[in-house]
Amino acid sequence: MSSLVTRFHTLLLSVTIAITAVGFFRIPADFAFPAHWTGSTPDWLWPRDAALLAGPAIQLVLVAAFFLLGRLLTKNHLAKTRHIFEPALSLLLAIIAATQLSLLFVGIGSDLDLMRVTGAGLGVVLLPIGVVLFEAERHTYAGLRMPWPIADDGAWRLVHRLCGGAFFVSGLALLALAWFNVGVGILVMAFAGAVFVPAVLAAGTSVLLAKN
């Protein structure tokens, strides 16, 4: 049976692990990442080891989860959902890899703020995704894929407009946070929220509508 985890996903995981190894080699063991600032003083610090290990650990969990999902889906369902799940995993792994590279740059004292660049880039990506989902028309192979059917066209449209609107707002929020330089910690949490909150909103709404 085919898997949702491709060689490209494995490459992204390998790149993150390589960046992590370089981080442990180049960044002093007692270094703490300034996650938030009050004026010119950092008031929220991340220890080096915990900060560097979080990214690869999350990637491993995601790869394992998508691999298991691919095994659990039927051949027909996998064929219908692959075009959504594979890009979704690619985006998640790419965000983590970019965040890991940003932490490396912070740790070695680079003047290039890749964390803000990553936030702005992700914001730019989420804006058109939000528009596409908001304007999507019901189609057998397009739109969000849920484990449960949404029989009513109105419910399908409502779920997509909520999710699309949430992605669009998330994109705007990330652009604003990157512009105002709110700190590494808030940006990283914003990355997770921007990706997962709209998806959870769509899933929860579809469940409620499916029961009615």
C-alpha positions in Angstrom: 0.0 0.0 0.0 1.3 3.5 -0.9 2.4 5.9 1.8 1.7 9.6 2.3 5.3 10.1 3.3 7.4 10.8 0.2 11.2 11.1 -0.4 10.7 14.9 -0.3 9.3 14.7 3.2 12.2 12.5 4.2 14.6 15.1 2.7 12.9 17.9 4.8 13.3 15.8 7.9 17.0 15.1 7.1 17.6 18.8 6.5 16.2 19.7 9.9 18.3 17.1 11.6 21.4 18.4 9.9 20.6 22.0 10.9 20.1 20.7 14.5 23.5 19.0 14.4 25.2 22.2 13.2 23.3 24.1 16.0 24.7 21.8 18.7 28.2 22.2 17.2 28.1 26.0 16.7 25.9 27.3 19.5 27.4 27.2 23.0 25.7 24.8 25.5 24.8 27.6 27.9 23.2 29.7 25.2 19.5 30.7 25.7 17.3 31.9 22.8 15.6 35.2 23.6 12.0 34.4 22.9 10.5 37.7 23.9 11.8 41.1 24.8 10.7 43.9 27.1 12.3 46.9 25.8 15.9 45.9 25.2 15.9 43.1 27.9 14.9 39.5 27.1 12.2 38.3 29.6 11.6 34.9 28.1 14.5 32.5 27.3 14.6 29.1 25.7 17.5 26.8 26.7 19.5 25.7 23.7 18.9 22.0 24.0 15.2 22.1 24.4 14.8 24.7 21.6 16.9 22.8 19.1 15.3 19.4 19.8 11.7 20.5 19.6 11.7 20.9 15.8 13.0 17.4 14.9 10.8 15.8 17.5 7.7 17.4 16.1 8.7 16.5 12.6 9.2 12.8 13.6 5.7 12.8 15.2 4.2 14.3 12.0 5.9 11.9 9.7 4.9 8.9 11.8 1.3 10.2 12.0 0.9 10.7 8.3 2.6 7.4 7.5 0.1 5.7 9.8 -2.8 7.6 8.3 -1.7 6.5 4.8 -1.8 2.9 6.0 -5.2 3.2 7.5 -6.9 4.8 4.5 -8.4 2.6 1.8 -6.8 2.7 -1.6 -9.7 4.6 -3.0 -9.8 7.2 -0.2 -6.0 7.6 -0.3 -6.2 8.4 -4.0 -8.8 11.0 -3.4 -7.0 12.7 -0.5 -3.3 12.4 -1.5 -3.4 15.8 -3.3 -4.3 17.4 0.0 -2.4 15.4 2.6 1.0 15.3 0.9 1.2 19.1 0.4 -0.1 19.7 3.9 2.7 17.5 5.3 5.3 19.3 3.1 4.1 22.7 4.4 4.3 21.6 8.0 7.8 20.1 7.6 9.0 23.1 5.7 7.8 25.5 8.4 9.7 23.6 11.0 12.8 23.4 8.9 12.7 27.1 8.3 12.2 27.7 12.0 15.1 25.5 12.8 17.3 27.4 10.4 16.2 30.6 12.0 17.1 29.4 15.4 20.6 28.5 14.1 21.0 32.0 12.7 19.9 33.5 16.1 22.3 31.2 17.9 25.4 32.1 15.9 24.6 35.8 16.1 23.6 36.5 12.5 22.1 39.9 11.7 19.6 38.2 9.3 16.3 37.7 11.1 15.1 34.5 9.3 12.3 34.0 11.8 10.6 37.2 10.7 11.2 36.2 7.1 9.6 32.8 7.7 6.6 34.4 9.4 6.1 36.8 6.5 6.6 34.0 4.0 4.0 31.8 5.7 1.6 34.7 5.9 1.9 35.3 2.2 1.3 31.5 1.5 -1.8 31.4 3.8 -3.5 34.4 2.2 -4.2 32.7 -1.2 -5.0 29.4 0.5 -7.7 31.3 2.5 -9.1 32.9 -0.6 -9.2 29.6 -2.5 -11.0 27.7 0.3 -13.4 30.6 0.9 -14.5 30.7 -2.8 -14.3 26.9 -3.4 -17.3 25.2 -4.9 -18.2 21.6 -3.9 -16.3 19.0 -5.9 -15.7 15.3 -5.4 -11.9 15.7 -5.4 -11.5 19.3 -4.3 -11.7 21.2 -1.0 -11.2 19.9 2.5 -11.3 16.2 3.1 -12.9 14.9 6.3 -13.2 11.4 7.6 -17.0 11.9 7.8 -19.3 13.0 4.9 -20.9 16.4 4.7 -24.1 15.7 2.8 -25.5 19.2 2.7 -24.1 21.7 0.2 -24.8 24.6 2.5 -22.9 23.0 5.3 -20.0 22.2 3.0 -19.8 25.8 1.9 -20.0 27.1 5.5 -17.1 24.9 6.6 -15.0 26.0 3.7 -15.8 29.7 4.3 -15.0 29.5 8.0 -11.7 27.6 7.3 -10.8 29.9 4.4 -11.5 33.0 6.4 -9.5 31.7 9.3 -6.5 31.0 7.1 -6.8 34.5 5.6 -6.9 36.2 9.0 -4.0 34.0 10.1 -2.0 35.1 7.2 -2.6 38.8 7.9 -1.8 38.2 11.6 1.5 36.6 10.7 2.5 39.4 8.4 1.7 41.9 11.2 3.6 39.9 13.8 6.6 39.7 11.5 6.5 43.4 10.8 6.3 44.5 14.4 9.0 42.0 15.5 7.2 40.5 18.5 9.9 38.0 19.3 10.9 34.4 18.4 8.6 32.8 21.0 5.4 34.5 19.9 6.2 34.0 16.2 6.8 30.2 16.7 3.5 29.9 18.5 1.8 31.9 15.8 3.2 29.5 13.2 1.5 26.6 15.0 -1.7 28.5 15.5 -2.0 29.8 12.0 -1.7 26.2 10.6 -3.7 24.2 13.1 -6.5 26.5 14.4 -8.2 26.9 11.0 -8.0 23.1 10.5 -9.4 22.4 13.9 -12.2 24.9 13.3 -13.1 23.2 10.1 -13.1 19.8 11.6 -15.1 20.8 14.7 -17.7 22.7 12.5 -18.1 19.8 10.1 -18.6 17.4 13.0 -21.4 19.6 14.5 -23.1 20.0 11.1 -22.8 16.3 10.4 -24.7 15.5 13.7 -27.5 18.0 12.8 
